[in-house]
Amino acid sequence: MNWKEKFLAAGIHLGLSAFIAALAAVLVFAVWYPYPYREISGGRELFLLVVGVDVVLGPLITLVIFNRKKPRAELARDLAVVVLIQLSALCYGLWTVFIARPVHLVFEIDRFRVVHAVDIDETLLPKAPEGIRAMPLWGPSLLAVRPFKDSKESFDATMAALSGADIGARPDLWMAYSSARAEVLKASKPVADLQKRFPEKAAELNAAVQKTGRTAESLAYVPMVGRNIFWTVLVDPGTADVVGFVPLDPF
């Protein structure tokens, strides 16, 4: 048994696997889960779990099965099967990451909510307003929940939300973010309030403010609900434009 040849074959396989994983990482973190969604939506952990296992197992199997003494056709077949299994696992993993991707940041009454593709009831997609891409492929878009038509619609939406159908994840209730700027500003509060309430979070807050290129006095904030996590959205107090994010639970 020639271990040197085995490790060489496994090393080559590992290098190729790492290269493909790097390309997949660009797709995931630059397109589907741009900052801060890779943290808010768990994209980083999910991707590392899926790709990490795939990248490690393929070369390990090659280390076990590679043997120059095998007939060339048999060795080629064995390696082809390993690569096929590995690519199939990678594609399935990326599909899992894809369907869990964030598709919208929705202003929902008094907070922002990160809505993921898997959260949306597909039967409601035809009811999305014209001009709104219900399931965008190139990163989350900014939307808002429209005012309820009457008390019955408000009650029904509340009951549905208590059952797990979040208001912000309903295409039939979406509207353009530009139409909700006044409501966003009404719900926002001065960043100075956060500084007073959470002095222990000063480092994270100051870093987020610095990234915006503005001062804390020229910013407002609105709470944000993610996937099992709460963050804070920094907005312009004049236009309601989203300008930054803080890893801080303001509730």
C-alpha positions, 0 to 999 in steps of 0.5 A: 500500500503506497500511502504517499500516492494515497495522500497525494490523491486525497490532497488534490481532491481536497484542493479541488473541493476547497476551490469549488466550495470557495466559488459556492461561498461567493454565491451564498455570502455575496448574493443570497446572504449579504451582510448582515443576513449571513448572521441574522438568518444563520446562513454562515452556520448552515453553509459551513455545516453543509460544505464543511462535511462535503469538502472533508468526506470526499477527500477522505473517501479518496484516501481510502479507495485510491490504489494504483494497483487497481485496473485503470478503468476500475479506479476511474469508475470509483473516483467518478462515483465519489465525485458524483456523490460529492457534487450531488451532496453539494447541490442538495446542500446549496438548495437547502441554503437557497430555500432558506435565504432571506428575500425581504426586509419588511417593515411590519407596523413598528419593527422590521422583519427578515422574511425568508423564502421558506416563510412565505405561503406560495399560494399567496404569491400571485397576490403580491402587488405588481412591480414587487418581486415576490422571491428575488434571487439577488439578495433581500429587497426592502418592503413594508406591510400595507395598512389593513383594509378593515378591522376584520382583516386586522383581526384575521392577520393577527390570528394568523400571525399567532399561528405562525404566519407572520404578517410581514411574510404575507405577499397579499399585505406587502407594499413598496417601502417608499409608501411607508416612510412616514410610518417608519419614522413614526416608529423610530427612536433616537440612537441616543436612547440606545446609548443610554439603555445599553451602555454595556453595548457601546462598542458594538453600537459605536462600530455600527454608527461609524460604518454609516459615516454619520454621528449617533445624533443624526441617526434613528433606530427601529427594532428588527426581528430575524430568525430566532434573533433580534437586531437593530436597524439604523435609519435616516431620521429624515428619509427612513432610508436603511443605513446600518445594522447593530447586533443588539436586541432593543426590546 
